[in-house]
Amino acid sequence: MGIVVAVRVLGIHSSPRKYGNSFKMLWVALRAAQRAGAETEYINLYDLSIGPCLACYSDHFLNCRYPKEAGECPLRGRDDYSLVAEKLLSSDAVIFSTPVYWFMVSGVLKNLFDRMTSLENMVYHVGRSLLDGKVAGVLAAGEEAGAATALSWAVFTLVNMGFHVPAWGTAYYHGRGDVLDDKQAVSDAYNVGVNVVRLVKLLRGGEEANKPWYRFLSDDEYRSLVEEARKVATEMENRQRRERPWLR
């Protein structure tokens, strides 16, 4: 009998509101991944510093690579990109969650995607993108239109970096209310978490491909998830309110 290797799923949140709808969707997706047998990790980009890309590639495409030694990259050691890059490289799947800012992902997530070019561009150095074969899911939440545009851009970019995106691998929420009150949005986020794990297993040859890729949550499952997610989000909001005294 072969050794069973756990699926590692990294959740990347990119909102300064660490308790809002994009967090709640990511929490549901990561809980679903755990129930599918994965180990999960959560980070919020607003706890880190990810500087903008300095366009080394534009001077010569071979200038862009990962890692760069001290002295080769003016940002090395000055921000947290290498920390995030190592988490990406050690994960089998990544779920990105973003608020919608003017029809697009948040600025900190865009910075990260730009910097991830160093991982993709290794195709010119070692013959393959360092992101090749990893699985990704994407979540977006916003009050108005724009989630579809943000998700389309993110998925197109990830696929061109070497990621696989599964069926039902994206989910969004439009509205001013609480996403946890929307059973469809919660179910969609849940399926993102399940399906990134399933695709990792499928790519390893250990999962059947012909089962349905979307499963509706029962009322009991939905209520249980929402109760737990709401408790976690409320605790985070109370904690962060103390850190954001300027808010009403």
KAPESUL-V485236 format. One record per backbone hydrogen bond with DSSP energy under -0.5 kcal/mol. CO is the residue of the C=O (numbers start at 0). NH is the residue of the N-H. Records with the same first field share a line. If there is no record, write none. Layout:
# KAPESUL-V485236
CO=NH, NH
This chain:
# KAPESUL-V485236
2=4
3=5
6=8, 38
7=91, 92
8=10, 40
9=11, 94
10=12, 42
11=96
12=44
15=17
16=19
19=23
20=24
21=25
22=26
23=27
24=28
25=29
26=30
27=31
28=32
29=33
30=34
31=35
32=37
33=36
38=8
40=10
42=12
43=46
44=47
47=49
48=50, 79
54=57, 58
55=58, 59
59=62
60=63
62=64
68=71, 72
72=70, 75
74=77, 78
79=83
80=84
81=85
82=86
83=87
84=88
85=89
87=90
91=134
92=9
93=95, 136
94=11
95=138
96=13
97=140
98=100
99=101
100=103
103=100
105=109
106=110
107=111
108=112
109=113
110=114
111=115
113=116
114=117
115=118, 119
116=120
118=121, 129
119=122
120=123
121=124, 125, 126, 127
122=126
128=131
130=133
133=163
134=93
135=165
136=95
137=170
138=97
139=172
140=99
141=174
145=149
146=150
147=151
148=152
149=153
150=154
151=155
152=156
153=157
154=158
155=159
157=160, 161, 162
158=161
161=132
163=135
165=168
168=137
170=139
172=141
176=178
177=180
178=181
180=182
181=185
182=186
183=187
184=188
185=189
186=190
187=191
188=192
189=193
190=194
191=195
192=196
193=197
194=198
195=199
196=200
197=201
198=202
199=203
200=205
201=204
217=221
218=222
219=223
220=224
221=225
222=226
223=227
224=228
225=229
226=230
227=231
228=232
229=233
230=234
231=235
232=236
233=237
234=238
235=239
236=240
237=241
238=242
239=242, 243
243=246
